[in-house]
Amino acid sequence: MATPTQARRHPTVAFYGDSIVTGWRGTSSPRARWSSLVSDDLGWREVNLALDGMGYFRRRGPRGADGERQPSATDTTLLDALVRLEPDAVVVCLSANDIRFLPDRADEVRAAIDRDHRRLAEDLPGRPVLVTTYFPTRELSDRAAQMRAWITDAAARWGHTHVAGFGTATADDPHLLCDDGVHPNDAGHRALADAILPACAALVGGDRSMRRPAGNGQADVPTRSEAPVRVATPS
């Protein structure tokens, strides 16, 4: 009679984001994307709730006459699906696709950012939420810097943890990006996974249950040179 193995719980983690989360364009296979690499490394069950081109505001509404999803600061269709899953934790990666709406629709973009973070905090109480942004360069435009500031502010206000080192893990390195100079290739996705892995690993308790990171909106993440830094979201 075979000796039964000890049961091991595999937490369900929802990855919520844009083409950086789907792995569009630059990956050789779905399992090469950073969210899958992290899940495989930590024994998580990955739920990938991501859409190419999506932002907090962009492509969040119903389809228009042109067949494309419309921007929306009020539609909660995707959030409803995420909440119904009741994941053990959520990792959010959204930012760059909303830059095009600034400054003309800045109020709507900021409202959409708050909508997502408020809903995650209120409808998934006690579930840890990691928040990231992604930009392919370290030199951000004024609009990109504003987007990042709004996202980190919302994360702090709603008790979520912002992982800053992720956002520049592939920045300005052509060996980590595919031919468009924006989306990471397989090596770039490995770099993104390595950048966020310590923060993700901190969510896993000894019994494989999820826990909130220590501190208030802070995460210890390595830089690409592996020197540890303390990252805090602004108040």
C-alpha positions as semicolon CSV with decimal commas, in nm:
position;residue;x (nm);y (nm);z (nm)
1;M;0,000;0,000;0,000
2;A;0,145;0,335;-0,101
3;T;0,222;0,583;0,172
4;P;-0,007;0,886;0,126
5;T;0,167;1,216;0,077
6;Q;0,085;1,501;0,311
7;A;-0,179;1,730;0,165
8;R;-0,046;2,068;0,060
9;R;-0,261;2,372;0,009
10;H;-0,202;2,568;-0,309
11;P;-0,331;2,925;-0,262
12;T;-0,532;3,077;-0,544
13;V;-0,391;3,411;-0,655
14;A;-0,555;3,639;-0,910
15;F;-0,324;3,838;-1,139
16;Y;-0,517;4,140;-1,264
17;G;-0,372;4,355;-1,538
18;D;-0,281;4,433;-1,896
19;S;-0,059;4,282;-2,168
20;I;0,235;4,268;-1,927
21;V;0,027;4,012;-1,734
22;T;-0,108;3,822;-2,037
23;G;0,246;3,787;-2,175
24;W;0,140;3,930;-2,510
25;R;0,391;3,959;-2,793
26;G;0,714;3,876;-2,610
27;T;0,670;3,530;-2,456
28;S;0,738;3,195;-2,619
29;S;0,456;3,026;-2,421
30;P;0,194;3,125;-2,162
31;R;0,395;2,967;-1,880
32;A;0,689;3,198;-1,962
33;R;0,505;3,506;-1,840
34;W;0,611;3,644;-1,501
35;S;0,281;3,569;-1,325
36;S;0,309;3,201;-1,419
37;L;0,677;3,187;-1,321
38;V;0,596;3,329;-0,977
39;S;0,305;3,089;-0,935
40;D;0,516;2,791;-1,035
41;D;0,797;2,896;-0,800
42;L;0,562;2,940;-0,503
43;G;0,313;2,661;-0,568
44;W;0,025;2,897;-0,635
45;R;-0,280;2,833;-0,850
46;E;-0,273;3,123;-1,094
47;V;-0,589;3,290;-1,218
48;N;-0,495;3,531;-1,497
49;L;-0,757;3,806;-1,523
50;A;-0,584;4,030;-1,774
51;L;-0,670;4,192;-2,106
52;D;-0,430;4,330;-2,364
53;G;-0,450;4,709;-2,371
54;M;-0,647;4,734;-2,048
55;G;-0,601;5,008;-1,792
56;Y;-0,786;5,116;-1,483
57;F;-0,994;5,324;-1,726
58;R;-0,913;5,204;-2,078
59;R;-1,110;4,907;-2,218
60;R;-1,312;4,865;-1,899
61;G;-1,660;4,931;-2,040
62;P;-1,888;4,758;-2,292
63;R;-1,797;4,727;-2,658
64;G;-1,875;5,024;-2,879
65;A;-1,989;5,037;-3,241
66;D;-1,631;4,974;-3,353
67;G;-1,619;4,650;-3,156
68;E;-1,362;4,784;-2,911
69;R;-1,420;4,800;-2,536
70;Q;-1,486;5,155;-2,425
71;P;-1,316;5,338;-2,138
72;S;-1,511;5,349;-1,813
73;A;-1,465;5,475;-1,458
74;T;-1,785;5,304;-1,337
75;D;-1,812;4,962;-1,507
76;T;-1,731;4,682;-1,262
77;T;-1,769;4,373;-1,486
78;L;-1,411;4,253;-1,447
79;L;-1,401;4,343;-1,078
80;D;-1,721;4,146;-1,022
81;A;-1,557;3,839;-1,175
82;L;-1,247;3,880;-0,961
83;V;-1,445;3,922;-0,637
84;R;-1,661;3,616;-0,712
85;L;-1,344;3,406;-0,737
86;E;-1,263;3,485;-0,372
87;P;-0,887;3,449;-0,431
88;D;-0,644;3,418;-0,142
89;A;-0,451;3,719;-0,276
90;V;-0,449;3,961;-0,569
91;V;-0,160;4,104;-0,770
92;V;-0,244;4,414;-0,977
93;C;-0,035;4,542;-1,269
94;L;-0,197;4,834;-1,452
95;S;-0,070;5,179;-1,551
96;A;0,063;5,266;-1,896
97;N;-0,252;5,219;-2,104
98;D;-0,429;5,506;-1,926
99;I;-0,159;5,766;-1,995
100;R;-0,315;5,859;-2,330
101;F;-0,622;5,998;-2,148
102;L;-0,423;6,259;-1,955
103;P;-0,482;6,541;-1,899
104;D;-0,822;6,566;-2,076
105;R;-0,989;6,285;-1,878
106;A;-0,769;6,289;-1,569
107;D;-1,061;6,301;-1,325
108;E;-1,213;5,987;-1,478
109;V;-0,881;5,803;-1,475
110;R;-0,822;5,886;-1,110
111;A;-1,179;5,782;-1,023
112;A;-1,122;5,449;-1,200
113;I;-0,802;5,386;-1,002
114;D;-0,988;5,452;-0,678
115;R;-1,282;5,234;-0,791
116;D;-1,057;4,929;-0,829
117;H;-0,862;4,972;-0,507
118;R;-1,169;5,054;-0,301
119;R;-1,357;4,752;-0,435
120;L;-1,067;4,513;-0,365
121;A;-1,034;4,646;-0,009
122;E;-1,405;4,639;0,072
123;D;-1,512;4,317;-0,101
124;L;-1,203;4,106;-0,026
125;P;-1,135;4,209;0,335
126;G;-0,821;4,062;0,486
127;R;-0,689;3,942;0,148
128;P;-0,344;4,079;0,065
129;V;-0,318;4,289;-0,250
130;L;0,015;4,365;-0,419
131;V;0,018;4,658;-0,661
132;T;0,273;4,715;-0,937
133;T;0,323;4,946;-1,232
134;Y;0,526;4,875;-1,543
135;F;0,715;5,117;-1,768
136;P;0,984;5,015;-2,020
137;T;1,205;5,312;-1,930
138;R;1,332;5,478;-1,613
139;E;1,280;5,828;-1,754
140;L;0,908;5,883;-1,713
141;S;0,708;6,154;-1,884
142;D;0,511;6,393;-1,664
143;R;0,193;6,203;-1,745
144;A;0,347;5,865;-1,662
145;A;0,486;5,999;-1,334
146;Q;0,141;6,134;-1,247
147;M;-0,016;5,795;-1,316
148;R;0,234;5,620;-1,093
149;A;0,176;5,873;-0,814
150;W;-0,201;5,826;-0,827
151;I;-0,166;5,446;-0,818
152;T;0,078;5,441;-0,525
153;D;-0,142;5,689;-0,339
154;A;-0,452;5,473;-0,390
155;A;-0,263;5,162;-0,281
156;A;-0,154;5,334;0,040
157;R;-0,501;5,471;0,118
158;W;-0,670;5,135;0,076
159;G;-0,407;4,931;0,263
160;H;-0,246;4,763;-0,037
161;T;0,126;4,701;-0,084
162;H;0,307;4,872;-0,369
163;V;0,611;4,689;-0,507
164;A;0,819;4,957;-0,677
165;G;1,117;4,749;-0,794
166;F;0,900;4,555;-1,036
167;G;0,823;4,858;-1,250
168;T;1,177;4,912;-1,373
169;A;1,308;4,555;-1,375
170;T;1,338;4,557;-1,755
171;A;1,383;4,931;-1,806
172;D;1,614;5,041;-2,087
173;D;1,758;4,691;-2,137
174;P;1,704;4,578;-2,499
175;H;1,802;4,221;-2,407
176;L;1,494;4,198;-2,185
177;L;1,244;4,347;-2,431
178;C;1,095;4,219;-2,754
179;D;1,119;4,400;-3,085
180;D;0,872;4,676;-2,995
181;G;1,095;4,797;-2,711
182;V;0,800;4,789;-2,470
183;H;0,688;4,436;-2,392
184;P;0,925;4,198;-2,210
185;N;1,055;3,884;-2,377
186;D;1,110;3,554;-2,193
187;A;1,421;3,688;-2,020
188;G;1,235;4,006;-1,931
189;H;0,949;3,813;-1,777
190;R;1,201;3,618;-1,570
191;A;1,346;3,951;-1,452
192;L;0,998;4,074;-1,359
193;A;0,927;3,751;-1,170
194;D;1,254;3,780;-0,978
195;A;1,178;4,143;-0,890
196;I;0,840;4,069;-0,733
197;L;0,911;3,720;-0,599
198;P;1,030;3,829;-0,250
199;A;0,714;4,033;-0,192
200;C;0,498;3,744;-0,317
201;A;0,685;3,489;-0,105
202;A;0,621;3,703;0,203
203;L;0,247;3,643;0,156
204;V;0,279;3,267;0,209
205;G;0,258;3,136;0,564
206;G;0,403;2,811;0,690
207;D;0,076;2,631;0,618
208;R;0,067;2,784;0,266
209;S;-0,204;3,027;0,381
210;M;-0,186;3,389;0,274
211;R;-0,100;3,676;0,506
212;R;-0,066;4,050;0,473
213;P;0,287;4,187;0,441
214;A;0,427;4,347;0,755
215;G;0,417;4,724;0,770
216;N;0,187;4,977;0,608
217;G;0,205;4,981;0,230
218;Q;0,569;4,874;0,224
219;A;0,758;4,591;0,061
220;D;1,121;4,482;0,060
221;V;1,221;4,417;-0,298
222;P;1,563;4,366;-0,459
223;T;1,697;4,594;-0,726
224;R;1,842;4,439;-1,039
225;S;2,185;4,454;-0,875
226;E;2,035;4,249;-0,588
227;A;2,099;4,524;-0,332
228;P;1,799;4,528;-0,097
229;V;1,607;4,852;-0,072
230;R;1,318;4,962;0,146
231;V;1,030;5,086;-0,063
232;A;0,744;5,281;0,090
233;T;0,440;5,422;-0,082
234;P;0,380;5,792;-0,021
235;S;0,117;5,900;0,228
